[in-house]
Amino acid sequence: MGPGEWIRITPVENVPLREGRSVQIGEVSVAIFNLGDRFVALENRCPHRGGPLADGIVSSAGEAVAVTCPLHNWRVCVASGRVLKPANEGACRVRTFEVKVEEGVVLLSVRPELVEASA
């Protein structure tokens, strides 16, 4: 992803445990998930047909935590962006973003061109 800039997204209490919320950063919709011990973010677009991943169900998939797309049940690892189901689509990925929490606020690291587009 390269060097990014940290932008404030929302207070942590606005993203319920094991749920997702979407935020628009320039041209990109980003899904933020609260996993309890950490927050993760990925592009809010399933690679299959563009379904909104932030609206999907979060569950454990073996050692990974995944979100199931609400449109056609594709499963995507929320940490790596790798498609887990269907298995033959394992090469597909969803773009991920770095996330951190400071003073109770979720921050997202984005590339400079995304920050400029959202200004």
N, C-alpha and C positions, 0 to 999 in steps of 0.2 A: 504494500500500500504506500510506502514511502512516508516521509515526515508529514505529520498532520498537526492540526490546531485543535485544541480542546474547546468545545462549546458546551454551555450549560443547556440541559434538556428539561429536567423536571425534578421536583422533590421525590425522594424514594417512595414515599407513601402513595404516590400517584400510579405506581405500577404494582398491582397486587401480586402476592406470591404465586409463582408458577403460571402467570398470565403474561400476555404481551400487550404492548401499546405501540401505536405507530406515530411517527413524527416525520414531517417533510423537511428535508435538507436540500435546498435548491431543487433540482429535478428528481431527486431520489427519495423514495419513501423508505424509512428505516424502521424495523421492528425491534423494540427493546423488550427484553424478557428479564423478570426477576426470578432467579433460581433459589433464592433464600440465602445462600452463602455468597452469591455474586450476581452481577448483572451481565448480560451478553446482548450483542446487537448484530443484526444481519439485515440485508436488503429485504424489504417487505414484499417480495415477489417470488412465488414458487417458479422454478425453471420450467415446469410442465406447461401450465397455461396462465401463469401470472396471478394465481390466487393470493389473497392477502394473508401472509403467514402470521401476522400479529393477531389475527382472529382464530388461529388454530389452537388445538389442544396440546398442551405440553405434557410429556410423559417420559419415563425412562425407557431407553432402548438398549438393553445390555448395560455396558459401561457408559454409554452416551446419554445425554438428555436431548430429546428431539421434539420438534413441533410437527403436527400433522396438518397438512394443508386442508382447509375446510371445503375446497372444491372437489378434489379427486383423490384424497387420502395419501398423497405423497408424503413421506416422512423425511425431514431435514434435521441434521444435527445442528443445534443452536450454537455450539462453540466453534465448529469447523466449517459449517456451511455445506458439508458433504451430504448428498442425497443418500439416504439409507434404504428407502423403499420407493419404487421397485428396485430390487437388488441389481438388475442389469443397467441401472442408471447411475451407478456409483461414481462414474467419472464426472457427473454433473455437480456443480457447486453453486452456492449462493454467496455473494460477496459479504464478508464479515467486517465489523468495525471494532476497534478497541473501546472499552468502556471502563470508567472508574467512578467511584463515589467519593466526593469530598464534602464535608460538612452537611451531610444529608441530601446532597444534590447529585443526580446522575449526570455525568459528563461524557461526551462522545468525541472521539478523535476522528476527524475527517480530513481528507486531502484539501489543500488550499483552493483548488478549483471548485469544490463543492461549497465551501464557505463563501467564496465570492459570488457564486450563483444564488445563494440564499439571501444575500445582502440587499 
